[in-house]
Amino acid sequence: MYALQNGVFEVVNHFGSAPKDYWCGAGDYAIRVLRTPATQRVYLWQAVGPSVAEPGKKGVQFSLQPPAGADTSPGYSVSVKRVGDNMPASMAQNYCYDNTADEIWLK
């Protein structure tokens, strides 16, 4: 995770490209580094694309504030393509634990 300007942070994916991987990083960063409450909403600020922090990789930018003019109505799927998508930090962080569960069941 990389802190950018104006409260925006970028999650750079090193091990895959599933949307839940990006949300995992955003939720974990918000709770463990920024020390936000678990109920704080995390907003998709910029959709998946070239990373600002690590050229040559893909990244997604998030913020604890909604992007101006973005539709922040709840969605029904996990995506990193629609600016304004959001969820509580704890829900995003839970995707980190889903990865471990997948590994256990696949063995």
C-alpha positions, 0 to 999 in steps of 0.5 A, a space after each residue: 500500500 502506498 499513501 498518495 495525496 489528499 488521503 488517497 492510497 493505492 493498493 498494488 497487486 503482486 500476486 493476482 488480480 481478483 477484485 477481492 485482493 485489492 479490497 483486502 489490501 484497502 480494508 487492511 490498510 484502513 484498519 491497521 495503518 490508518 487506524 480507522 474504525 471497522 465501520 468506516 467506509 472505504 471508497 474506490 477512488 480510481 479504478 484498476 489501471 496502471 499503478 502510480 507507485 509501482 510502474 509496470 504493475 496494476 493498482 487501485 486507488 482508495 480513500 476514506 472519503 467519497 470521490 466528488 460526484 461519484 455514485 456511491 449507492 451500494 452495489 451487489 458485486 465486488 468490483 474495482 471498476 466503478 469509482 464510488 463503490 464502497 464498503 465498510 473497512 471490516 468487510 473489505 479486510 475480511 477478503 484477506 481471510 477468504 484467501 486463506 480459507 480458499 487455500 485450505 479447501 483446495 488441498 
